[in-house]
C-alpha cells in the first residue's frame, strides 16, 4: 500500500474507494469536517483531482447533476453549463473535477456530493464489484439491516432521528451490495439532515416504503408496486464519463425487482416518534435494544 497522502481524502464505499486529490490542500481538512470522519486509510480504487474555482457569475443550481450533464469528448464532461467540469479516464482510473466555489457554501455542499455519486459508480465499475446507492435511511437493529425508502419529505430523516436506540447508518444515501445469499446494507459518508450516523454494515433483512400517517402501521405491498417504488430511489449507476442512456432505467428496475424478490418489503406508516420500532420488532422478532 502506498503511504498516506496529506492532500488526499479517501471515501470508503465498501468494496470500492474514491481518493479525492485536493489541489488546494486545506480542502482535505474541510472534507473530513464535512463528512464527520477522517479519510479512510485504504488504497483508492480511483483518484479524482478536486479543485474549487472562483467565479463572478451566478450559476444555475440544478436539482440533478445527471439531467444537466453532457459529454464533451475525450472523457470530458460539463454539468449545469460549467458549474462542474471534468475529465475521467476509466483505463487509468484517474479524473479531474473543477467546481465553482459556490458549492462550498453551507448545504450547497450536498449538490457537490451528487458528483461523488458518479465517482462512486466509476469506482465500482473499476473494482468490478456490484452494489448501488439507494436514497434512503438505514438502520442496523439486532444485527440486521433495515432500509427506509421514499422520496423527499416521506419520513427518512424522521425514521433516522427516532432510531437512536439502534445503529443509524444515515438518512440520505446508503449502499446495497448483492451477496451469495441476499444483500449487504452499508452506510456511506454521504450526508443528509441527520448527522449522528455511524459507519457499519449488516445483512439486509427488510425494506420499508415510507408514508407519514396518523398512526404506526405495516401494510403489504404488491411486488410490482414495491419494485417500482424502490427503483425510483435507486441512484442511476452512471459514472463520471457517462450519461444516462436507454439502458439506465431498465437497469434500475432490474436491480429493484431482484432486491424485492429476495428481501421482505412492507409499507410503513409512521408518526414522528420511535413507536414504529414496536411493530418492526414484532414483525422481525428483534431483541430489545441495549
C-alpha positions as CSV (number, residue, x, y, z in Angstrom):
1,X,0.0,0.0,0.0
2,X,1.2,3.5,-0.8
3,X,1.9,5.8,2.2
4,X,-0.9,8.2,3.1
5,X,-1.0,11.5,1.1
6,X,-1.9,14.6,3.2
7,X,-3.7,16.2,0.3
8,X,-6.0,13.1,-0.4
9,X,-9.3,12.5,1.3
10,X,-10.4,8.9,0.6
11,X,-14.0,7.9,0.7
12,X,-14.5,4.2,1.8
13,X,-17.5,2.9,-0.1
14,X,-17.4,-0.8,1.0
15,X,-15.7,-2.6,-1.8
16,X,-14.5,0.5,-3.7
17,X,-12.9,3.7,-2.6
18,X,-12.6,7.2,-4.2
19,X,-9.4,9.2,-3.5
20,X,-10.2,12.9,-3.7
21,X,-6.9,14.5,-4.5
22,X,-7.2,18.1,-3.2
23,X,-5.2,20.5,-5.3
24,X,-5.9,23.1,-2.6
25,X,-4.6,21.1,0.5
26,X,-7.0,22.7,3.1
27,X,-9.8,21.0,1.2
28,X,-8.8,17.7,2.7
29,X,-9.3,19.0,6.2
30,X,-12.6,20.6,5.2
31,X,-13.8,17.4,3.7
32,X,-13.0,15.5,6.9
33,X,-15.1,18.0,8.8
34,X,-18.0,17.9,6.3
35,X,-18.2,14.1,6.3
36,X,-17.6,13.9,10.0
37,X,-14.8,11.3,9.8
38,X,-11.2,11.1,8.7
39,X,-10.3,9.9,5.3
40,X,-10.1,6.1,5.0
41,X,-6.6,4.6,5.3
42,X,-7.1,2.3,2.3
43,X,-5.9,2.3,-1.3
44,X,-8.3,4.2,-3.5
45,X,-9.8,2.4,-6.4
46,X,-9.8,5.6,-8.4
47,X,-8.2,9.0,-7.9
48,X,-10.1,12.2,-8.7
49,X,-8.4,15.6,-8.6
50,X,-10.5,18.2,-7.0
51,X,-10.3,22.0,-7.4
52,X,-12.9,24.6,-6.4
53,X,-12.6,27.7,-8.6
54,X,-13.6,31.3,-8.1
55,X,-16.2,32.8,-10.4
56,X,-18.1,36.0,-10.9
57,X,-21.3,34.6,-12.4
58,X,-24.4,33.5,-10.5
59,X,-24.6,29.9,-11.7
60,X,-27.8,27.9,-12.1
61,X,-28.0,25.3,-9.3
62,X,-29.7,22.2,-10.7
63,X,-31.7,19.6,-8.8
64,X,-29.9,16.9,-10.7
65,X,-26.3,16.7,-11.9
66,X,-27.3,13.9,-14.3
67,X,-30.1,15.5,-16.3
68,X,-27.9,18.6,-16.8
69,X,-24.7,16.7,-17.8
70,X,-23.3,16.4,-21.3
71,X,-20.2,14.7,-22.6
72,X,-17.6,16.9,-24.3
73,X,-15.4,14.2,-25.8
74,X,-12.1,12.6,-24.7
75,X,-13.6,11.6,-21.4
76,X,-14.6,15.2,-20.7
77,X,-18.0,16.3,-19.3
78,X,-19.8,19.5,-18.4
79,X,-22.6,19.7,-15.8
80,X,-25.1,22.6,-15.5
81,X,-23.4,24.8,-18.0
82,X,-20.0,24.9,-16.3
83,X,-21.0,24.5,-12.7
84,X,-18.9,21.4,-12.7
85,X,-16.5,20.4,-15.5
86,X,-14.1,17.5,-15.6
87,X,-12.5,14.5,-17.2
88,X,-12.2,10.8,-16.4
89,X,-10.0,8.1,-17.9
90,X,-11.5,4.8,-17.0
91,X,-8.4,2.9,-18.1
92,X,-6.1,5.0,-16.0
93,X,-8.6,5.2,-13.2
94,X,-8.0,8.9,-12.8
95,X,-10.1,12.0,-13.2
96,X,-10.2,15.7,-12.6
97,X,-13.0,18.0,-11.3
98,X,-13.3,21.8,-11.4
99,X,-16.2,23.0,-9.4
100,X,-17.4,26.6,-8.9
101,X,-16.8,27.7,-5.4
102,X,-20.4,28.5,-4.7
103,X,-20.8,24.8,-3.9
104,X,-18.6,25.3,-0.8
105,X,-21.4,27.3,0.8
106,X,-23.2,25.5,3.6
107,X,-25.7,22.9,2.5
108,X,-24.8,23.5,-1.2
109,X,-22.1,21.0,-0.5
110,X,-24.9,18.4,-0.9
111,X,-25.0,19.4,-4.6
112,X,-21.3,18.7,-4.8
113,X,-21.9,15.3,-3.2
114,X,-24.0,14.4,-6.1
115,X,-21.0,14.3,-8.4
116,X,-19.4,12.0,-5.9
117,X,-22.2,9.5,-6.5
118,X,-21.0,9.4,-10.1
119,X,-17.4,8.9,-8.8
120,X,-18.7,6.1,-6.7
121,X,-20.2,4.4,-9.8
122,X,-16.9,4.8,-11.6
123,X,-15.0,3.3,-8.7
124,X,-17.3,0.3,-8.5
125,X,-17.0,-0.3,-12.3
126,X,-13.2,-0.1,-11.9
127,X,-13.3,-2.5,-9.0
128,X,-15.6,-4.9,-10.8
129,X,-17.8,-5.2,-7.8
130,X,-21.6,-5.0,-7.5
131,X,-23.5,-2.6,-5.4
132,X,-25.7,0.5,-5.8
133,X,-26.7,3.6,-3.9
134,X,-30.3,4.0,-2.6
135,X,-31.9,7.3,-1.5
136,X,-32.9,6.1,1.9
137,X,-32.4,5.9,5.7
138,X,-30.7,2.8,7.0
139,X,-30.5,1.3,10.5
140,X,-28.9,-1.8,11.9
141,X,-31.0,-3.4,14.6
142,X,-30.3,-6.6,16.4
143,X,-27.5,-7.3,13.9
144,X,-29.8,-6.9,10.9
145,X,-30.1,-4.1,8.3
146,X,-33.3,-2.2,7.6
147,X,-33.8,0.2,4.7
148,X,-36.3,3.0,4.9
149,X,-37.1,4.2,1.4
150,X,-39.1,7.1,0.0
151,X,-38.9,10.5,-1.8
152,X,-38.1,13.7,-0.1
153,X,-40.4,14.5,2.9
154,X,-41.6,10.9,3.2
155,X,-40.0,10.4,6.6
156,X,-36.4,9.2,6.1
157,X,-34.9,11.7,8.5
158,X,-37.8,11.1,10.9
159,X,-37.0,7.4,10.8
160,X,-33.3,8.0,11.4
161,X,-33.9,10.5,14.2
162,X,-36.2,8.2,16.1
163,X,-33.9,5.2,15.7
164,X,-31.3,6.4,18.2
165,X,-31.7,3.2,20.3
166,X,-30.1,1.4,17.3
167,X,-27.2,1.9,15.0
168,X,-28.1,4.6,12.4
169,X,-26.1,4.4,9.2
170,X,-27.6,7.5,7.6
171,X,-30.7,9.2,6.3
172,X,-29.7,10.1,2.7
173,X,-27.7,7.7,0.6
174,X,-26.9,4.1,1.6
175,X,-25.2,1.3,-0.2
176,X,-26.8,-2.1,-1.1
177,X,-24.4,-4.9,-2.2
178,X,-25.6,-8.2,-3.6
179,X,-24.2,-11.3,-1.8
180,X,-24.5,-15.0,-2.4
181,X,-27.5,-15.3,-0.1
182,X,-29.1,-11.9,-0.2
183,X,-27.8,-8.3,0.2
184,X,-25.5,-6.4,2.4
185,X,-26.6,-3.0,3.7
186,X,-23.8,-0.5,4.3
187,X,-23.6,3.1,5.3
188,X,-21.8,5.8,3.3
189,X,-20.1,9.1,4.2
190,X,-22.7,11.0,2.2
191,X,-24.8,13.4,4.3
192,X,-28.4,14.1,4.8
193,X,-30.0,16.2,7.5
194,X,-29.3,13.7,10.3
195,X,-25.6,13.8,11.2
196,X,-25.4,11.5,14.2
197,X,-24.7,8.5,12.0
198,X,-22.2,5.7,12.3
199,X,-20.4,3.6,9.7
200,X,-21.2,-0.1,9.5
201,X,-22.9,-2.8,7.6
202,X,-25.2,-5.8,8.1
203,X,-27.3,-8.3,6.1
204,X,-30.4,-6.6,4.7
205,X,-33.4,-8.0,6.4
206,X,-36.3,-5.7,5.5
207,X,-37.3,-2.8,3.2
208,X,-39.9,-0.2,4.3
209,X,-41.6,2.1,1.9
210,X,-42.3,5.2,4.0
211,X,-45.6,7.1,4.4
212,X,-46.2,9.6,7.1
213,X,-49.5,8.9,8.8
214,X,-51.6,9.5,12.0
215,X,-50.7,6.0,13.3
216,X,-47.9,3.4,13.1
217,X,-48.8,0.5,10.8
218,X,-47.3,-2.0,8.4
219,X,-49.1,-2.9,5.2
220,X,-48.4,-5.3,2.4
221,X,-47.3,-4.1,-1.0
222,X,-47.8,-5.8,-4.3
223,X,-44.4,-6.9,-5.7
224,X,-44.7,-4.8,-8.9
225,X,-45.6,-1.7,-6.9
226,X,-42.7,-2.4,-4.4
227,X,-40.2,-2.7,-7.2
228,X,-41.4,0.5,-8.9
229,X,-41.2,2.5,-5.7
230,X,-37.7,1.2,-4.9
231,X,-36.4,1.7,-8.4
232,X,-37.4,5.4,-8.2
233,X,-35.0,5.8,-5.2
234,X,-32.0,3.9,-6.7
235,X,-29.2,6.3,-7.8
236,X,-28.6,5.7,-11.5
237,X,-25.4,3.7,-11.9
238,X,-23.8,6.4,-14.1
239,X,-20.1,7.0,-13.9
240,X,-18.1,10.2,-14.4
241,X,-17.5,9.6,-18.1
242,X,-21.1,8.5,-18.7
243,X,-24.6,10.0,-19.1
244,X,-27.9,8.2,-18.6
245,X,-29.0,6.2,-21.7
246,X,-31.8,3.9,-22.8
247,X,-30.5,1.1,-20.5
248,X,-30.3,3.2,-17.3
249,X,-33.9,3.0,-16.2
250,X,-34.3,-0.7,-17.1
251,X,-31.2,-1.4,-15.1
252,X,-32.6,0.4,-12.1
253,X,-35.9,-1.6,-12.5
254,X,-34.0,-4.9,-12.7
255,X,-31.9,-4.0,-9.6
256,X,-35.1,-3.2,-7.7
257,X,-37.0,-6.3,-8.9
258,X,-34.2,-8.6,-7.9
259,X,-34.0,-6.9,-4.5
260,X,-37.7,-7.1,-3.7
261,X,-37.7,-10.8,-4.8
262,X,-35.2,-11.6,-2.0
263,X,-35.9,-9.2,0.8
264,X,-39.3,-8.6,2.5
265,X,-40.9,-5.3,1.6
266,X,-43.7,-3.5,3.5
267,X,-45.3,-0.1,3.6
268,X,-44.5,1.6,6.9
269,X,-46.9,4.3,8.1
270,X,-45.3,6.3,10.8
271,X,-45.6,9.1,13.2
272,X,-42.6,11.2,14.3
273,X,-41.9,9.1,17.4
274,X,-40.0,5.8,18.0
275,X,-43.2,3.7,18.2
276,X,-42.8,2.3,14.7
277,X,-40.0,0.2,16.1
278,X,-42.5,-1.7,18.2
279,X,-44.3,-3.1,15.1
280,X,-41.0,-3.7,13.3
281,X,-39.7,-5.5,16.3
282,X,-42.8,-7.7,16.4
283,X,-42.7,-8.5,12.7
284,X,-38.9,-9.4,12.7
285,X,-38.6,-10.7,16.3
286,X,-36.0,-8.2,17.3
287,X,-34.3,-8.4,20.6
288,X,-34.7,-5.3,22.8
289,X,-32.2,-2.6,22.1
290,X,-29.4,-2.1,24.6
